[in-house]
Amino acid sequence: MSQDWNTKYGPRRVRRDPPTLDEAIFAAIGITDDQEAQAEIAASLMGMPLELVLAEVKKAARSSARSATRVIAGEQGAQRSVVVERRVVRKFGNDKRA
């Protein structure tokens, strides 16, 4: 889709494309965790029937569930936890201690 309008510099055109189905599902996943609600949101963005979008949402949920778990394997395949802590050291300008 495109829209034209006249400005003092001449006619201008802006191209507006609807989102792809994958983009609409990605946006819906960011809004809610409920698959039915995700399908409704994506269907309304795309203007598609709910049944078609619901099937794609379920496919996306299955593929993301597989890749969501990350395990760090150490020696001999043993799993280990990694904890990252940040320690804040405050230094004052008038502190004369060494």
C-alpha positions as CSV (number, residue, x, y, z in Angstrom):
1,M,0.0,0.0,0.0
2,S,1.2,3.5,-0.6
3,Q,-0.2,6.9,0.1
4,D,0.6,10.2,-1.7
5,W,0.3,13.7,-0.5
6,N,1.5,17.0,-1.7
7,T,4.1,19.1,0.2
8,K,5.8,22.4,-0.7
9,Y,8.7,20.3,-2.0
10,G,6.4,18.2,-4.3
11,P,4.5,15.0,-3.9
12,R,5.6,12.5,-1.3
13,R,4.9,8.8,-1.1
14,V,5.1,6.5,2.0
15,R,5.0,2.8,1.6
16,R,3.1,1.0,4.3
17,D,3.3,-2.8,4.4
18,P,1.3,-4.9,6.8
19,P,3.5,-7.1,9.1
20,T,4.3,-10.6,8.1
21,L,2.7,-13.5,10.1
22,D,5.9,-14.2,11.9
23,E,6.3,-10.6,12.9
24,A,2.7,-10.4,14.2
25,I,3.2,-13.6,16.2
26,F,6.4,-12.3,17.6
27,A,4.7,-9.1,18.7
28,A,1.8,-11.1,20.2
29,I,4.2,-13.4,22.2
30,G,5.7,-10.2,23.7
31,I,2.3,-9.0,24.9
32,T,0.8,-12.1,26.5
33,D,1.6,-15.8,27.3
34,D,-1.8,-17.2,26.5
35,Q,-1.8,-18.8,23.0
36,E,-5.4,-18.0,22.3
37,A,-4.8,-14.3,23.0
38,Q,-1.7,-14.4,20.9
39,A,-3.6,-15.8,18.0
40,E,-6.3,-13.2,18.4
41,I,-3.8,-10.4,18.5
42,A,-1.8,-11.7,15.5
43,A,-5.1,-12.4,13.5
44,S,-6.3,-8.8,14.1
45,L,-2.9,-7.4,13.0
46,M,-2.9,-9.5,9.9
47,G,-6.6,-9.6,9.0
48,M,-6.5,-13.3,8.8
49,P,-8.8,-16.0,10.1
50,L,-8.2,-17.0,13.7
51,E,-7.9,-20.8,12.9
52,L,-5.0,-20.3,10.5
53,V,-3.1,-18.0,12.9
54,L,-3.7,-20.3,15.9
55,A,-2.0,-23.2,14.1
56,E,1.0,-21.0,13.4
57,V,1.1,-19.7,17.0
58,K,1.2,-23.3,18.3
59,K,4.0,-24.1,15.9
60,A,6.0,-21.1,17.1
61,A,5.4,-22.1,20.8
62,R,6.7,-25.6,20.2
63,S,9.8,-24.4,18.5
64,S,10.5,-21.7,21.1
65,A,10.0,-24.3,23.9
66,R,12.8,-26.4,22.6
67,S,15.3,-23.6,22.3
68,A,14.3,-21.9,25.7
69,T,16.4,-24.2,27.8
70,R,20.1,-23.5,27.9
71,V,22.5,-25.9,29.7
72,I,26.2,-25.4,30.1
73,A,27.9,-28.8,30.0
74,G,31.2,-29.2,31.8
75,E,33.5,-32.1,31.9
76,Q,32.0,-35.5,31.2
77,G,28.7,-33.9,30.4
78,A,28.0,-32.8,33.9
79,Q,25.6,-29.8,34.2
80,R,26.7,-26.8,36.2
81,S,25.2,-23.5,37.2
82,V,26.7,-20.2,36.4
83,V,26.1,-17.3,38.8
84,V,27.1,-13.8,37.9
85,E,27.3,-11.3,40.7
86,R,28.2,-7.6,40.5
87,R,29.8,-6.0,43.4
88,V,29.6,-2.2,43.6
89,V,32.5,-0.4,45.2
90,R,31.8,3.1,46.3
91,K,34.7,5.6,46.3
92,F,34.3,9.0,47.8
93,G,36.3,12.0,46.7
94,N,37.1,13.1,50.3
95,D,38.2,9.6,51.5
96,K,41.9,9.9,52.3
97,R,42.4,6.3,53.4
98,A,44.7,4.2,51.4
